[in-house]
Amino acid sequence: MVHKRVFVGRNVVLSDGQPQPATVITDVSTGKIIDILHGISPRSSFADVADEDWIDSGDKYILPGIVDAHVHLNEPGRTDWEGFWTGTRAAASGGVTTVVDMPLNSIPPTTTVSHLEEKRKAARGQCWTDVAFWGGVIPGNQSHLKPLVEAGVKGFKCFLIESGVDFPCVDESDLRAAMAELQVSSALSTASDSLCSHTSQDTPTVLCFHAELQRSSSAPTAEPSDPTLYSTFLASRPQQLEVDAIELITRLHREFPSLRLHIVHLSAAAALPLVRAAKASGLPLTVETCFHYLTLSAQHIPRGRPEFKCCPPIRDDANREALWAALLDGTIDCVVSDHSPCVVALKKLDEGDIMSAWGGISTLGLGLNLLWTEARKRNVGIGTVVDWLCVQTAKHAGSRTARASSGLASTRTSSSGIPTRRPRGRVEQTFLRGRLVYAGLERGFNGLEPVGGLL
Ligand SMILES: [Zn+2]
């Protein structure tokens, strides 16, 4: 039986990116949007819809649910760093309706099908958003890659530099073996798609790179410096590490041109020419950057504040401007959080020791506010923000058509006169497949259920 829930508003962001008056009709029993009507339908034309199923957002935005394609939920094994329950609640509170979980930091890492099943078992019943999974490429696990694709991972992540946890990095020969295996998977799934056969792998896979590479020639000169200064950390991870990594990635890409490759958390603007050249030559390369690289600058990070540590690092203001330009011209495809918390002791907040602290910034659920605040300053419209956060990330994480329509978030802009560093806007409600999963600052999650599914 159809259980309709109807959303109306004067600023509904639809597929053309323009906020407009619209009526969105969902069927809560199937979780699908069943119709979208231009204009605001009168309440009287939906006499069969109960009052609690008539959601009128007035002038506030109704947006597609955000797909955060780079999140570390460290359960099982490091649930005290972040688990499915807490992480997906943070996500839902910021209008995120799908997170894609990275293969490392949980124990075990997602490098085999049995490890993936452990993840799924841990996640079941705990998710306030939908959750999908990336698999991991580590030395010697290439025979597990195709089974992982068949088991439903959206793609793979690998490291070219020490990851900091039990997830070893790969070298060029490991990569060739993995890329040969994955290129076959991509070709197979493309072929089966064209035959319209039913298959669990409904999209070609993708290999994602943590793109920092420590060559002996690019090693920073090791002068003992003050570990509480952000500049010390920044000097230890120069842009050249990203440039060298992306040079290797694009060179290998030419050997495996039918496999999509993806650069996670690009920070170095110096690597943008390599990305532009690869894209211009037709290689299927995509790139993400993160909220922190677009909103923070190294010179403003105070001494002794390891909460700003992440790898690669936040760089200077000119670099940040170059990332914005690359995002606007399409060189960078999408924006994600790279949410990667840890326990307080490992963040070394008391000592202020940036060099030995865990590298990871926690912004899951804050991204829409942060990016919207910056976007407003740059005259970038909400439709463009939606494209970066919902449409492009959904495509990247393996949906042929954006899953973004599965969620609806209603947000509103703040009144004027607030300090510039205060984020604009607030998510008031988040709906997942037509069902309320976050009810705003006061009610929060009270009386609601974790109805997120595993994708
Ligand atoms: Zn990450």
Residues whose N, C-alpha, C, O or C-beta is under 5 A from the ligand:
A	BS01	ZN	D338
